[in-house]
């Protein structure tokens, strides 16, 4: 898994290695795959045009497409969430940089819905090299989280 592993790298790897290669992918936009299997767990993976036979190498690939192939520890598959009213916290994560800018609207929706409780937001706030909306809205995200905490009686 990694955008830095281009088609040339994958070709050399599959020719030199005595093992099978599983490629974890999300966009099908990096050229010939040179893999024995491709894993893409996105909801839309089957619409990205993956071919069973890699055009460049001619190898037949197993296509593991869709959320039924998501890589999760067994503890998550046996998890039963509590009733909605019993939740005291909310986890919000739209990727490290939140390139689509969804963190703040999600938090604002929680406030508008009257959510009371702790909010855990996971994102890269301090990495100023990214121009993603998360960095630009850091103070608004913090203030929105504080609204939920204050409702729960935390200061």
C-alpha positions in Angstrom: 0.0 0.0 0.0 1.5 3.3 -1.0 1.2 5.8 -3.8 5.0 5.8 -4.2 5.0 2.2 -5.5 4.5 2.9 -9.2 4.1 0.4 -12.1 7.8 0.1 -12.7 8.5 -0.8 -9.0 5.7 -3.4 -9.0 7.0 -4.9 -12.2 10.5 -5.4 -10.9 9.1 -6.7 -7.6 7.0 -9.3 -9.2 9.7 -10.5 -11.5 12.3 -10.7 -8.8 10.3 -12.0 -5.9 9.4 -15.7 -5.3 6.1 -14.8 -3.7 2.7 -13.5 -4.7 1.9 -9.8 -4.6 -1.3 -8.3 -3.1 -1.8 -4.7 -4.1 -3.9 -2.5 -1.8 -5.4 0.2 -4.0 -8.1 2.8 -3.8 -8.3 4.6 -7.2 -7.0 2.2 -10.0 -5.1 5.1 -11.5 -1.4 4.0 -11.1 -1.0 2.1 -14.4 -0.4 -1.6 -14.8 -0.8 -3.4 -11.5 1.6 -6.4 -11.9 -0.2 -8.1 -9.0 -1.7 -11.5 -8.2 -4.5 -9.9 -6.3 -5.9 -6.4 -5.8 -7.7 -5.2 -2.7 -9.9 -2.1 -2.8 -12.4 -1.9 0.1 -14.2 1.2 -1.1 -17.9 1.1 -1.8 -17.4 2.1 -5.4 -14.4 -0.2 -6.1 -16.3 -2.3 -8.6 -16.9 0.8 -10.7 -13.2 1.6 -11.2 -12.6 -0.6 -14.1 -10.3 -3.3 -12.6 -9.7 -6.1 -15.1 -9.2 -9.7 -14.1 -6.3 -9.9 -16.5 -3.6 -7.3 -16.1 -3.1 -5.8 -19.6 0.7 -5.2 -19.2 1.7 -8.5 -17.6 -1.0 -10.8 -18.8 -1.4 -12.2 -15.3 -4.8 -13.2 -13.9 -5.6 -11.3 -10.7 -8.0 -12.0 -7.9 -10.2 -8.9 -7.5 -11.1 -8.3 -3.8 -13.4 -5.3 -4.3 -15.8 -3.7 -1.9 -16.4 -3.3 1.9 -16.8 -7.0 2.4 -13.0 -7.3 2.1 -12.1 -4.6 4.6 -9.2 -5.4 6.8 -10.4 -5.3 10.4 -9.4 -7.2 13.5 -11.9 -9.8 14.7 -12.7 -7.6 17.8 -14.5 -5.2 15.5 -16.5 -7.8 13.6 -18.0 -9.0 17.0 -18.7 -5.5 18.2 -22.3 -4.5 19.0 -22.7 -0.8 19.4 -24.8 0.5 22.4 -28.2 2.0 21.8 -28.0 5.5 20.3 -29.1 7.2 23.5 -26.3 5.4 25.5 -23.4 6.9 23.6 -21.3 9.4 25.5 -18.7 10.1 22.9 -18.4 10.5 19.1 -15.4 9.6 16.9 -14.9 11.8 13.9 -12.3 11.1 11.2 -12.2 11.9 7.5 -8.6 11.0 6.9 -5.5 12.7 8.3 -5.8 15.9 6.2 -9.5 15.9 5.6 -8.9 17.0 2.0 -12.7 17.2 1.4 -13.3 19.5 4.4 -15.9 17.3 6.0 -14.8 17.5 9.7 -16.3 20.9 10.4 -19.7 20.2 8.7 -19.9 16.9 10.6 -19.2 18.6 13.9 -21.7 21.3 13.1 -24.3 18.6 12.4 -23.7 17.0 15.7 -24.2 20.4 17.5 -27.4 21.1 15.4 -28.7 17.6 16.4 -28.2 18.4 20.0 -25.4 15.9 20.6 -24.2 15.8 24.2 -20.9 14.2 25.0 -17.2 13.9 24.2 -16.0 14.3 20.6 -12.8 12.7 19.5 -11.5 14.3 16.2 -8.5 12.7 14.6 -6.8 14.8 12.0 -3.4 16.5 11.4 -4.0 20.0 12.7 -0.4 21.1 13.1 0.9 20.1 9.7 0.8 23.5 7.9 2.3 22.1 4.7 -1.2 20.9 3.8 -3.7 23.4 2.5 -6.6 21.2 3.4 -9.6 22.8 4.9 -9.0 21.1 8.3 -5.9 23.3 8.8 -7.8 26.4 7.9 -10.7 25.6 10.2 -8.8 24.4 13.2 -10.2 27.0 15.6 -13.8 26.5 14.4 -13.4 22.7 14.9 -12.1 23.2 18.4 -14.9 25.6 19.3 -17.5 23.2 17.9 -16.1 20.3 20.0 -16.2 22.6 23.0 -19.9 23.2 22.5 -20.6 19.4 22.8 -18.3 19.1 25.8 -20.0 22.1 27.6 -23.4 20.5 27.0 -22.2 17.4 28.8 -21.0 19.6 31.7 -17.3 19.4 30.9 -15.1 22.5 30.9 
